[in-house]
């Protein structure tokens, strides 16, 4: 799933792993690799945390009606990174 052979920069690989990571679809080795990178990279750590938060909101929105101001807040969160 994750291409480990190429020499693309670690952040790009980390980003590739983000969705499967949150979906718990990574192998143990891939998971460990992603976490190792997160330990040393503030940028990716912020990305992962943001996506996690976003998913929580989205899950919530699936069961509740999302208030318009929350939608706006999420839209505003989309860009800062
Ligand atoms: Zn990174």
PDB file of the backbone (N, CA, C, O) and the ligand in Angstrom, with CONECT records:
HET     ZN  A 101       1
ATOM      1  N   UNK A   1       0.848  -1.198   0.000  1.00  0.00           N
ATOM      2  CA  UNK A   1       0.000   0.000   0.000  1.00  0.00           C
ATOM      3  C   UNK A   1       0.881   1.244   0.000  1.00  0.00           C
ATOM      4  O   UNK A   1       0.656   2.179  -0.769  1.00  0.00           O
ATOM      5  N   UNK A   2       1.879   1.243   0.866  1.00  0.00           N
ATOM      6  CA  UNK A   2       2.799   2.374   0.913  1.00  0.00           C
ATOM      7  C   UNK A   2       4.083   1.980   0.191  1.00  0.00           C
ATOM      8  O   UNK A   2       4.675   0.934   0.456  1.00  0.00           O
ATOM      9  N   UNK A   3       4.486   2.829  -0.708  1.00  0.00           N
ATOM     10  CA  UNK A   3       5.674   2.540  -1.493  1.00  0.00           C
ATOM     11  C   UNK A   3       6.917   2.848  -0.675  1.00  0.00           C
ATOM     12  O   UNK A   3       7.225   4.011  -0.413  1.00  0.00           O
ATOM     13  N   UNK A   4       7.617   1.823  -0.279  1.00  0.00           N
ATOM     14  CA  UNK A   4       8.786   2.043   0.566  1.00  0.00           C
ATOM     15  C   UNK A   4      10.074   2.041  -0.231  1.00  0.00           C
ATOM     16  O   UNK A   4      11.156   2.240   0.321  1.00  0.00           O
ATOM     17  N   UNK A   5       9.959   1.817  -1.526  1.00  0.00           N
ATOM     18  CA  UNK A   5      11.177   1.677  -2.315  1.00  0.00           C
ATOM     19  C   UNK A   5      11.679   3.017  -2.838  1.00  0.00           C
ATOM     20  O   UNK A   5      12.883   3.200  -3.015  1.00  0.00           O
ATOM     21  N   UNK A   6      10.775   3.948  -3.086  1.00  0.00           N
ATOM     22  CA  UNK A   6      11.202   5.209  -3.674  1.00  0.00           C
ATOM     23  C   UNK A   6      11.791   6.120  -2.609  1.00  0.00           C
ATOM     24  O   UNK A   6      11.688   5.862  -1.410  1.00  0.00           O
ATOM     25  N   UNK A   7      12.396   7.167  -3.071  1.00  0.00           N
ATOM     26  CA  UNK A   7      13.096   8.058  -2.155  1.00  0.00           C
ATOM     27  C   UNK A   7      12.361   9.371  -1.991  1.00  0.00           C
ATOM     28  O   UNK A   7      12.980  10.412  -1.766  1.00  0.00           O
ATOM     29  N   UNK A   8      11.042   9.327  -2.102  1.00  0.00           N
ATOM     30  CA  UNK A   8      10.276  10.541  -1.864  1.00  0.00           C
ATOM     31  C   UNK A   8      10.431  10.936  -0.402  1.00  0.00           C
ATOM     32  O   UNK A   8      10.767  10.108   0.445  1.00  0.00           O
ATOM     33  N   UNK A   9      10.186  12.195  -0.121  1.00  0.00           N
ATOM     34  CA  UNK A   9      10.514  12.666   1.222  1.00  0.00           C
ATOM     35  C   UNK A   9       9.580  12.045   2.262  1.00  0.00           C
ATOM     36  O   UNK A   9       8.428  11.727   1.965  1.00  0.00           O
ATOM     37  N   UNK A  10      10.083  11.878   3.466  1.00  0.00           N
ATOM     38  CA  UNK A  10       9.340  11.149   4.508  1.00  0.00           C
ATOM     39  C   UNK A  10       7.979  11.751   4.798  1.00  0.00           C
ATOM     40  O   UNK A  10       7.050  11.019   5.139  1.00  0.00           O
ATOM     41  N   UNK A  11       7.832  13.053   4.674  1.00  0.00           N
ATOM     42  CA  UNK A  11       6.553  13.687   4.953  1.00  0.00           C
ATOM     43  C   UNK A  11       5.511  13.282   3.916  1.00  0.00           C
ATOM     44  O   UNK A  11       4.341  13.099   4.253  1.00  0.00           O
ATOM     45  N   UNK A  12       5.918  13.145   2.684  1.00  0.00           N
ATOM     46  CA  UNK A  12       4.987  12.725   1.636  1.00  0.00           C
ATOM     47  C   UNK A  12       4.524  11.302   1.910  1.00  0.00           C
ATOM     48  O   UNK A  12       3.349  10.978   1.734  1.00  0.00           O
ATOM     49  N   UNK A  13       5.448  10.458   2.342  1.00  0.00           N
ATOM     50  CA  UNK A  13       5.079   9.079   2.664  1.00  0.00           C
ATOM     51  C   UNK A  13       4.185   9.026   3.875  1.00  0.00           C
ATOM     52  O   UNK A  13       3.237   8.244   3.945  1.00  0.00           O
ATOM     53  N   UNK A  14       4.508   9.877   4.828  1.00  0.00           N
ATOM     54  CA  UNK A  14       3.712   9.952   6.041  1.00  0.00           C
ATOM     55  C   UNK A  14       2.291  10.386   5.698  1.00  0.00           C
ATOM     56  O   UNK A  14       1.324   9.895   6.281  1.00  0.00           O
ATOM     57  N   UNK A  15       2.176  11.294   4.763  1.00  0.00           N
ATOM     58  CA  UNK A  15       0.862  11.780   4.368  1.00  0.00           C
ATOM     59  C   UNK A  15       0.073  10.674   3.683  1.00  0.00           C
ATOM     60  O   UNK A  15      -1.138  10.558   3.870  1.00  0.00           O
ATOM     61  N   UNK A  16       0.757   9.870   2.896  1.00  0.00           N
ATOM     62  CA  UNK A  16       0.115   8.738   2.244  1.00  0.00           C
ATOM     63  C   UNK A  16      -0.446   7.761   3.258  1.00  0.00           C
ATOM     64  O   UNK A  16      -1.485   7.138   3.044  1.00  0.00           O
ATOM     65  N   UNK A  17       0.272   7.642   4.375  1.00  0.00           N
ATOM     66  CA  UNK A  17      -0.110   6.677   5.396  1.00  0.00           C
ATOM     67  C   UNK A  17      -1.220   7.198   6.290  1.00  0.00           C
ATOM     68  O   UNK A  17      -1.798   6.458   7.085  1.00  0.00           O
ATOM     69  N   UNK A  18      -1.510   8.487   6.146  1.00  0.00           N
ATOM     70  CA  UNK A  18      -2.444   9.122   7.084  1.00  0.00           C
ATOM     71  C   UNK A  18      -3.820   8.471   7.091  1.00  0.00           C
ATOM     72  O   UNK A  18      -4.312   8.075   8.148  1.00  0.00           O
ATOM     73  N   UNK A  19      -4.440   8.358   5.937  1.00  0.00           N
ATOM     74  CA  UNK A  19      -5.799   7.803   5.901  1.00  0.00           C
ATOM     75  C   UNK A  19      -5.825   6.338   6.364  1.00  0.00           C
ATOM     76  O   UNK A  19      -6.603   5.989   7.252  1.00  0.00           O
ATOM     77  N   UNK A  20      -4.987   5.484   5.778  1.00  0.00           N
ATOM     78  CA  UNK A  20      -4.971   4.090   6.272  1.00  0.00           C
ATOM     79  C   UNK A  20      -4.603   3.987   7.743  1.00  0.00           C
ATOM     80  O   UNK A  20      -5.060   3.080   8.438  1.00  0.00           O
ATOM     81  N   UNK A  21      -3.773   4.917   8.222  1.00  0.00           N
ATOM     82  CA  UNK A  21      -3.419   4.924   9.636  1.00  0.00           C
ATOM     83  C   UNK A  21      -4.668   5.145  10.484  1.00  0.00           C
ATOM     84  O   UNK A  21      -4.923   4.413  11.440  1.00  0.00           O
ATOM     85  N   UNK A  22      -5.436   6.159  10.118  1.00  0.00           N
ATOM     86  CA  UNK A  22      -6.639   6.465  10.885  1.00  0.00           C
ATOM     87  C   UNK A  22      -7.703   5.385  10.705  1.00  0.00           C
ATOM     88  O   UNK A  22      -8.545   5.181  11.580  1.00  0.00           O
ATOM     89  N   UNK A  23      -7.657   4.705   9.580  1.00  0.00           N
ATOM     90  CA  UNK A  23      -8.596   3.608   9.350  1.00  0.00           C
ATOM     91  C   UNK A  23      -8.091   2.306   9.961  1.00  0.00           C
ATOM     92  O   UNK A  23      -8.744   1.268   9.851  1.00  0.00           O
ATOM     93  N   UNK A  24      -6.920   2.364  10.609  1.00  0.00           N
ATOM     94  CA  UNK A  24      -6.295   1.177  11.194  1.00  0.00           C
ATOM     95  C   UNK A  24      -6.049   0.103  10.144  1.00  0.00           C
ATOM     96  O   UNK A  24      -6.223  -1.089  10.400  1.00  0.00           O
ATOM     97  N   UNK A  25      -5.643   0.542   8.963  1.00  0.00           N
ATOM     98  CA  UNK A  25      -5.429  -0.408   7.882  1.00  0.00           C
ATOM     99  C   UNK A  25      -3.950  -0.680   7.634  1.00  0.00           C
ATOM    100  O   UNK A  25      -3.593  -1.442   6.736  1.00  0.00           O
ATOM    101  N   UNK A  26      -3.103  -0.061   8.426  1.00  0.00           N
ATOM    102  CA  UNK A  26      -1.669  -0.261   8.239  1.00  0.00           C
ATOM    103  C   UNK A  26      -1.217  -1.547   8.915  1.00  0.00           C
ATOM    104  O   UNK A  26      -1.810  -2.002   9.893  1.00  0.00           O
ATOM    105  N   UNK A  27      -0.160  -2.115   8.373  1.00  0.00           N
ATOM    106  CA  UNK A  27       0.463  -3.234   9.077  1.00  0.00           C
ATOM    107  C   UNK A  27       1.194  -2.674  10.296  1.00  0.00           C
ATOM    108  O   UNK A  27       1.387  -1.465  10.424  1.00  0.00           O
ATOM    109  N   UNK A  28       1.595  -3.579  11.186  1.00  0.00           N
ATOM    110  CA  UNK A  28       2.305  -3.135  12.391  1.00  0.00           C
ATOM    111  C   UNK A  28       3.567  -2.374  12.032  1.00  0.00           C
ATOM    112  O   UNK A  28       3.898  -1.359  12.646  1.00  0.00           O
ATOM    113  N   UNK A  29       4.260  -2.880  11.034  1.00  0.00           N
ATOM    114  CA  UNK A  29       5.514  -2.248  10.622  1.00  0.00           C
ATOM    115  C   UNK A  29       5.268  -0.855  10.053  1.00  0.00           C
ATOM    116  O   UNK A  29       5.999   0.087  10.359  1.00  0.00           O
ATOM    117  N   UNK A  30       4.242  -0.734   9.229  1.00  0.00           N
ATOM    118  CA  UNK A  30       3.920   0.566   8.644  1.00  0.00           C
ATOM    119  C   UNK A  30       3.478   1.548   9.725  1.00  0.00           C
ATOM    120  O   UNK A  30       3.833   2.726   9.704  1.00  0.00           O
ATOM    121  N   UNK A  31       2.709   1.040  10.654  1.00  0.00           N
ATOM    122  CA  UNK A  31       2.238   1.840  11.776  1.00  0.00           C
ATOM    123  C   UNK A  31       3.423   2.356  12.584  1.00  0.00           C
ATOM    124  O   UNK A  31       3.481   3.536  12.931  1.00  0.00           O
ATOM    125  N   UNK A  32       4.355   1.473  12.877  1.00  0.00           N
ATOM    126  CA  UNK A  32       5.525   1.853  13.658  1.00  0.00           C
ATOM    127  C   UNK A  32       6.351   2.895  12.914  1.00  0.00           C
ATOM    128  O   UNK A  32       6.893   3.824  13.514  1.00  0.00           O
ATOM    129  N   UNK A  33       6.435   2.725  11.603  1.00  0.00           N
ATOM    130  CA  UNK A  33       7.207   3.665  10.805  1.00  0.00           C
ATOM    131  C   UNK A  33       6.551   5.041  10.828  1.00  0.00           C
ATOM    132  O   UNK A  33       7.226   6.059  10.973  1.00  0.00           O
ATOM    133  N   UNK A  34       5.240   5.059  10.685  1.00  0.00           N
ATOM    134  CA  UNK A  34       4.517   6.325  10.712  1.00  0.00           C
ATOM    135  C   UNK A  34       4.686   6.998  12.063  1.00  0.00           C
ATOM    136  O   UNK A  34       4.905   8.207  12.139  1.00  0.00           O
ATOM    137  N   UNK A  35       4.585   6.217  13.127  1.00  0.00           N
ATOM    138  CA  UNK A  35       4.691   6.792  14.466  1.00  0.00           C
ATOM    139  C   UNK A  35       6.091   7.307  14.747  1.00  0.00           C
ATOM    140  O   UNK A  35       6.271   8.313  15.433  1.00  0.00           O
ATOM    141  N   UNK A  36       7.075   6.608  14.211  1.00  0.00           N
ATOM    142  CA  UNK A  36       8.452   7.064  14.387  1.00  0.00           C
ATOM    143  C   UNK A  36       8.613   8.443  13.740  1.00  0.00           C
ATOM    144  O   UNK A  36       9.240   9.346  14.293  1.00  0.00           O
ATOM    145  N   UNK A  37       8.029   8.568  12.559  1.00  0.00           N
ATOM    146  CA  UNK A  37       8.125   9.850  11.876  1.00  0.00           C
ATOM    147  C   UNK A  37       7.371  10.936  12.647  1.00  0.00           C
ATOM    148  O   UNK A  37       7.845  12.066  12.767  1.00  0.00           O
ATOM    149  N   UNK A  38       6.220  10.588  13.156  1.00  0.00           N
ATOM    150  CA  UNK A  38       5.405  11.568  13.886  1.00  0.00           C
ATOM    151  C   UNK A  38       6.138  12.079  15.117  1.00  0.00           C
ATOM    152  O   UNK A  38       5.981  13.235  15.510  1.00  0.00           O
ATOM    153  N   UNK A  39       6.935  11.213  15.718  1.00  0.00           N
ATOM    154  CA  UNK A  39       7.688  11.605  16.907  1.00  0.00           C
ATOM    155  C   UNK A  39       8.660  12.728  16.619  1.00  0.00           C
ATOM    156  O   UNK A  39       8.962  13.547  17.487  1.00  0.00           O
ATOM    157  N   UNK A  40       9.145  12.759  15.393  1.00  0.00           N
ATOM    158  CA  UNK A  40      10.197  13.726  15.076  1.00  0.00           C
ATOM    159  C   UNK A  40       9.709  14.847  14.173  1.00  0.00           C
ATOM    160  O   UNK A  40      10.460  15.779  13.883  1.00  0.00           O
ATOM    161  N   UNK A  41       8.472  14.769  13.729  1.00  0.00           N
ATOM    162  CA  UNK A  41       8.002  15.763  12.754  1.00  0.00           C
ATOM    163  C   UNK A  41       6.740  16.454  13.242  1.00  0.00           C
ATOM    164  O   UNK A  41       5.656  15.871  13.245  1.00  0.00           O
ATOM    165  N   UNK A  42       6.896  17.695  13.650  1.00  0.00           N
ATOM    166  CA  UNK A  42       5.765  18.468  14.160  1.00  0.00           C
ATOM    167  C   UNK A  42       4.707  18.672  13.084  1.00  0.00           C
ATOM    168  O   UNK A  42       3.508  18.619  13.358  1.00  0.00           O
ATOM    169  N   UNK A  43       5.157  18.901  11.877  1.00  0.00           N
ATOM    170  CA  UNK A  43       4.237  19.169  10.777  1.00  0.00           C
ATOM    171  C   UNK A  43       3.265  18.008  10.590  1.00  0.00           C
ATOM    172  O   UNK A  43       2.053  18.214  10.533  1.00  0.00           O
ATOM    173  N   UNK A  44       3.784  16.816  10.497  1.00  0.00           N
ATOM    174  CA  UNK A  44       2.932  15.653  10.271  1.00  0.00           C
ATOM    175  C   UNK A  44       2.095  15.340  11.503  1.00  0.00           C
ATOM    176  O   UNK A  44       0.947  14.910  11.398  1.00  0.00           O
ATOM    177  N   UNK A  45       2.694  15.563  12.681  1.00  0.00           N
ATOM    178  CA  UNK A  45       1.933  15.327  13.904  1.00  0.00           C
ATOM    179  C   UNK A  45       0.690  16.222  13.906  1.00  0.00           C
ATOM    180  O   UNK A  45      -0.404  15.774  14.250  1.00  0.00           O
ATOM    181  N   UNK A  46       0.865  17.464  13.527  1.00  0.00           N
ATOM    182  CA  UNK A  46      -0.278  18.383  13.470  1.00  0.00           C
ATOM    183  C   UNK A  46      -1.296  17.913  12.450  1.00  0.00           C
ATOM    184  O   UNK A  46      -2.502  17.976  12.691  1.00  0.00           O
ATOM    185  N   UNK A  47      -0.818  17.448  11.322  1.00  0.00           N
ATOM    186  CA  UNK A  47      -1.720  16.955  10.280  1.00  0.00           C
ATOM    187  C   UNK A  47      -2.546  15.781  10.796  1.00  0.00           C
ATOM    188  O   UNK A  47      -3.763  15.734  10.618  1.00  0.00           O
ATOM    189  N   UNK A  48      -1.865  14.836  11.436  1.00  0.00           N
ATOM    190  CA  UNK A  48      -2.558  13.648  11.933  1.00  0.00           C
ATOM    191  C   UNK A  48      -3.583  14.039  12.976  1.00  0.00           C
ATOM    192  O   UNK A  48      -4.704  13.532  12.993  1.00  0.00           O
ATOM    193  N   UNK A  49      -3.178  14.950  13.847  1.00  0.00           N
ATOM    194  CA  UNK A  49      -4.095  15.370  14.904  1.00  0.00           C
ATOM    195  C   UNK A  49      -5.306  16.076  14.295  1.00  0.00           C
ATOM    196  O   UNK A  49      -6.441  15.874  14.727  1.00  0.00           O
ATOM    197  N   UNK A  50      -5.048  16.893  13.302  1.00  0.00           N
ATOM    198  CA  UNK A  50      -6.135  17.614  12.644  1.00  0.00           C
ATOM    199  C   UNK A  50      -7.101  16.628  11.989  1.00  0.00           C
ATOM    200  O   UNK A  50      -8.316  16.749  12.142  1.00  0.00           O
ATOM    201  N   UNK A  51      -6.566  15.672  11.275  1.00  0.00           N
ATOM    202  CA  UNK A  51      -7.426  14.704  10.595  1.00  0.00           C
ATOM    203  C   UNK A  51      -8.233  13.886  11.591  1.00  0.00           C
ATOM    204  O   UNK A  51      -9.395  13.561  11.349  1.00  0.00           O
ATOM    205  N   UNK A  52      -7.609  13.560  12.702  1.00  0.00           N
ATOM    206  CA  UNK A  52      -8.305  12.804  13.740  1.00  0.00           C
ATOM    207  C   UNK A  52      -9.487  13.607  14.272  1.00  0.00           C
ATOM    208  O   UNK A  52     -10.595  13.092  14.424  1.00  0.00           O
ATOM    209  N   UNK A  53      -9.227  14.871  14.549  1.00  0.00           N
ATOM    210  CA  UNK A  53     -10.286  15.751  15.042  1.00  0.00           C
ATOM    211  C   UNK A  53     -11.396  15.876  14.011  1.00  0.00           C
ATOM    212  O   UNK A  53     -12.581  15.807  14.337  1.00  0.00           O
ATOM    213  N   UNK A  54     -10.994  16.058  12.781  1.00  0.00           N
ATOM    214  CA  UNK A  54     -11.957  16.206  11.699  1.00  0.00           C
ATOM    215  C   UNK A  54     -12.855  14.971  11.618  1.00  0.00           C
ATOM    216  O   UNK A  54     -14.072  15.078  11.466  1.00  0.00           O
ATOM    217  N   UNK A  55     -12.233  13.811  11.722  1.00  0.00           N
ATOM    218  CA  UNK A  55     -13.008  12.567  11.650  1.00  0.00           C
ATOM    219  C   UNK A  55     -14.006  12.465  12.793  1.00  0.00           C
ATOM    220  O   UNK A  55     -15.123  11.972  12.632  1.00  0.00           O
ATOM    221  N   UNK A  56     -13.565  12.952  13.969  1.00  0.00           N
ATOM    222  CA  UNK A  56     -14.478  12.917  15.096  1.00  0.00           C
ATOM    223  C   UNK A  56     -15.711  13.768  14.802  1.00  0.00           C
ATOM    224  O   UNK A  56     -16.843  13.366  15.071  1.00  0.00           O
ATOM    225  N   UNK A  57     -15.465  14.946  14.247  1.00  0.00           N
ATOM    226  CA  UNK A  57     -16.576  15.830  13.893  1.00  0.00           C
ATOM    227  C   UNK A  57     -17.476  15.174  12.864  1.00  0.00           C
ATOM    228  O   UNK A  57     -18.702  15.228  12.961  1.00  0.00           O
ATOM    229  N   UNK A  58     -16.848  14.555  11.879  1.00  0.00           N
ATOM    230  CA  UNK A  58     -17.616  13.951  10.790  1.00  0.00           C
ATOM    231  C   UNK A  58     -18.474  12.803  11.319  1.00  0.00           C
ATOM    232  O   UNK A  58     -19.630  12.645  10.928  1.00  0.00           O
ATOM    233  N   UNK A  59     -17.890  12.005  12.215  1.00  0.00           N
ATOM    234  CA  UNK A  59     -18.663  10.918  12.815  1.00  0.00           C
ATOM    235  C   UNK A  59     -19.855  11.470  13.583  1.00  0.00           C
ATOM    236  O   UNK A  59     -20.964  10.939  13.523  1.00  0.00           O
ATOM    237  N   UNK A  60     -19.590  12.549  14.304  1.00  0.00           N
ATOM    238  CA  UNK A  60     -20.642  13.199  15.061  1.00  0.00           C
ATOM    239  C   UNK A  60     -21.728  13.702  14.118  1.00  0.00           C
ATOM    240  O   UNK A  60     -22.921  13.572  14.390  1.00  0.00           O
ATOM    241  N   UNK A  61     -21.290  14.272  13.016  1.00  0.00           N
ATOM    242  CA  UNK A  61     -22.217  14.861  12.057  1.00  0.00           C
ATOM    243  C   UNK A  61     -23.090  13.796  11.411  1.00  0.00           C
ATOM    244  O   UNK A  61     -24.201  14.081  10.962  1.00  0.00           O
ATOM    245  N   UNK A  62     -22.589  12.578  11.366  1.00  0.00           N
ATOM    246  CA  UNK A  62     -23.361  11.497  10.766  1.00  0.00           C
ATOM    247  C   UNK A  62     -24.560  11.147  11.631  1.00  0.00           C
ATOM    248  O   UNK A  62     -25.570  10.655  11.128  1.00  0.00           O
ATOM    249  N   UNK A  63     -24.454  11.399  12.930  1.00  0.00           N
ATOM    250  CA  UNK A  63     -25.548  11.057  13.822  1.00  0.00           C
ATOM    251  C   UNK A  63     -26.379  12.273  14.199  1.00  0.00           C
ATOM    252  O   UNK A  63     -27.542  12.140  14.580  1.00  0.00           O
ATOM    253  N   UNK A  64     -25.789  13.457  14.095  1.00  0.00           N
ATOM    254  CA  UNK A  64     -26.512  14.680  14.436  1.00  0.00           C
ATOM    255  C   UNK A  64     -26.539  15.604  13.229  1.00  0.00           C
ATOM    256  O   UNK A  64     -25.731  15.486  12.308  1.00  0.00           O
ATOM    257  N   UNK A  65     -27.466  16.502  13.262  1.00  0.00           N
ATOM    258  CA  UNK A  65     -27.464  17.567  12.254  1.00  0.00           C
ATOM    259  C   UNK A  65     -26.316  18.517  12.578  1.00  0.00           C
ATOM    260  O   UNK A  65     -26.191  18.990  13.707  1.00  0.00           O
ATOM    261  N   UNK A  66     -25.479  18.792  11.581  1.00  0.00           N
ATOM    262  CA  UNK A  66     -24.344  19.688  11.849  1.00  0.00           C
ATOM    263  C   UNK A  66     -24.800  21.142  11.792  1.00  0.00           C
ATOM    264  O   UNK A  66     -25.343  21.590  10.782  1.00  0.00           O
ATOM    265  N   UNK A  67     -24.575  21.875  12.881  1.00  0.00           N
ATOM    266  CA  UNK A  67     -24.953  23.294  12.857  1.00  0.00           C
ATOM    267  C   UNK A  67     -24.112  24.052  11.834  1.00  0.00           C
ATOM    268  O   UNK A  67     -22.932  23.752  11.650  1.00  0.00           O
ATOM    269  N   UNK A  68     -24.716  25.025  11.174  1.00  0.00           N
ATOM    270  CA  UNK A  68     -24.020  25.766  10.111  1.00  0.00           C
ATOM    271  C   UNK A  68     -22.716  26.409  10.585  1.00  0.00           C
ATOM    272  O   UNK A  68     -21.745  26.482   9.832  1.00  0.00           O
ATOM    273  N   UNK A  69     -22.701  26.879  11.851  1.00  0.00           N
ATOM    274  CA  UNK A  69     -21.479  27.549  12.317  1.00  0.00           C
ATOM    275  C   UNK A  69     -20.345  26.551  12.490  1.00  0.00           C
ATOM    276  O   UNK A  69     -19.176  26.904  12.333  1.00  0.00           O
ATOM    277  N   UNK A  70     -20.687  25.296  12.815  1.00  0.00           N
ATOM    278  CA  UNK A  70     -19.662  24.268  12.907  1.00  0.00           C
ATOM    279  C   UNK A  70     -19.110  23.951  11.523  1.00  0.00           C
ATOM    280  O   UNK A  70     -17.906  23.759  11.352  1.00  0.00           O
ATOM    281  N   UNK A  71     -19.998  23.898  10.543  1.00  0.00           N
ATOM    282  CA  UNK A  71     -19.561  23.674   9.169  1.00  0.00           C
ATOM    283  C   UNK A  71     -18.565  24.739   8.751  1.00  0.00           C
ATOM    284  O   UNK A  71     -17.558  24.454   8.104  1.00  0.00           O
ATOM    285  N   UNK A  72     -18.866  25.980   9.136  1.00  0.00           N
ATOM    286  CA  UNK A  72     -17.977  27.084   8.792  1.00  0.00           C
ATOM    287  C   UNK A  72     -16.634  26.935   9.488  1.00  0.00           C
ATOM    288  O   UNK A  72     -15.581  27.183   8.901  1.00  0.00           O
ATOM    289  N   UNK A  73     -16.691  26.523  10.752  1.00  0.00           N
ATOM    290  CA  UNK A  73     -15.459  26.333  11.517  1.00  0.00           C
ATOM    291  C   UNK A  73     -14.587  25.277  10.840  1.00  0.00           C
ATOM    292  O   UNK A  73     -13.375  25.451  10.711  1.00  0.00           O
ATOM    293  N   UNK A  74     -15.205  24.193  10.414  1.00  0.00           N
ATOM    294  CA  UNK A  74     -14.467  23.119   9.744  1.00  0.00           C
ATOM    295  C   UNK A  74     -13.869  23.607   8.436  1.00  0.00           C
ATOM    296  O   UNK A  74     -12.732  23.282   8.096  1.00  0.00           O
ATOM    297  N   UNK A  75     -14.644  24.385   7.716  1.00  0.00           N
ATOM    298  CA  UNK A  75     -14.151  24.922   6.451  1.00  0.00           C
ATOM    299  C   UNK A  75     -12.938  25.810   6.696  1.00  0.00           C
ATOM    300  O   UNK A  75     -11.992  25.813   5.908  1.00  0.00           O
ATOM    301  N   UNK A  76     -12.972  26.564   7.794  1.00  0.00           N
ATOM    302  CA  UNK A  76     -11.864  27.447   8.131  1.00  0.00           C
ATOM    303  C   UNK A  76     -10.642  26.640   8.552  1.00  0.00           C
ATOM    304  O   UNK A  76      -9.509  27.048   8.296  1.00  0.00           O
ATOM    305  N   UNK A  77     -10.868  25.493   9.198  1.00  0.00           N
ATOM    306  CA  UNK A  77      -9.765  24.647   9.656  1.00  0.00           C
ATOM    307  C   UNK A  77      -9.030  24.013   8.500  1.00  0.00           C
ATOM    308  O   UNK A  77      -7.860  23.647   8.620  1.00  0.00           O
ATOM    309  N   UNK A  78      -9.710  23.885   7.391  1.00  0.00           N
ATOM    310  CA  UNK A  78      -9.174  23.162   6.239  1.00  0.00           C
ATOM    311  C   UNK A  78      -7.875  23.729   5.697  1.00  0.00           C
ATOM    312  O   UNK A  78      -7.063  22.989   5.141  1.00  0.00           O
ATOM    313  N   UNK A  79      -7.663  25.036   5.850  1.00  0.00           N
ATOM    314  CA  UNK A  79      -6.561  25.678   5.142  1.00  0.00           C
ATOM    315  C   UNK A  79      -5.261  25.936   5.922  1.00  0.00           C
ATOM    316  O   UNK A  79      -4.223  26.126   5.289  1.00  0.00           O
ATOM    317  N   UNK A  80      -5.267  25.953   7.274  1.00  0.00           N
ATOM    318  CA  UNK A  80      -4.066  26.544   7.930  1.00  0.00           C
ATOM    319  C   UNK A  80      -2.765  25.778   7.717  1.00  0.00           C
ATOM    320  O   UNK A  80      -1.700  26.331   7.996  1.00  0.00           O
ATOM    321  N   UNK A  81      -2.794  24.546   7.242  1.00  0.00           N
ATOM    322  CA  UNK A  81      -1.555  23.777   7.167  1.00  0.00           C
ATOM    323  C   UNK A  81      -0.774  23.955   5.879  1.00  0.00           C
ATOM    324  O   UNK A  81       0.286  23.352   5.712  1.00  0.00           O
TER     325      UNK A  81
HETATM  326 ZN    ZN A 101       6.703  14.842   8.375  1.00  0.00          ZN
END
